Amino acid sequence: MQMKHYFRLCFLFLSRYWRPRIDFLDKSILSLRVWPTDIDLLIHMNNGVYLSLMDLGRMDLTLRSGFYEVLTRNKIYPVLASEAIRFRKSLKPFQSFEIQTELLSWDEKYFFLKQQFVSHDELYASAIVKARFLRKSGGKVDPDEIFRLLKISEEKLNAQLKKLDALEDYKNLESHLN
């Protein structure tokens, strides 16, 4: 994450105390604005900034769901395996927008999150992120253990689990990156 985004990150850490708490399986909505430090020579938000701001969207979900405390207590940290993003429209200077982040699905190793940039109910960019969790002492943490730590019931998980063709398409695309 770039230094310029640390102010936004500090705000997230503070705002978790007054923003509504959400469930880890809920959609997180983070409202932001395009600042002059976010734009490039074409006077729109730089494509690299989208990826940095997606970190903030995931952090918002992590903080407001109480997942951050679970991670720190158990000495677990997230790592990204891959990201795929599609840009549809350009966000302009000072334009307000939301980053909508939600858990899309998971398998035996990875979580798949969907993150969308939306302004005035219009989609500007959409991404799928593949992430997993590791222990600071070494070793991997599978999604089942994460759900146990979060105390999410099997019934709730089964209701949430979404099998999507788009996710299979993403896995196929990823196989071409090797």
Secondary structure, 3 states (H helix, E strand, C coil): CCHHHHHHHHHHHHHCCCCCCCCCCCCEEEEEECCHHHECCCCCECHHHHHHHHHHHHHHHHHHCCHHHHHHHCCEEEEEEEEEEEECCCCCCCCEEEEEEEEEEECCCCEEEEEEEEECCEEEEEEEEEEEEEECCCCEECHHHHHHHCCCCHHHHHHHCCCCHHHHHHHHHHHCCC
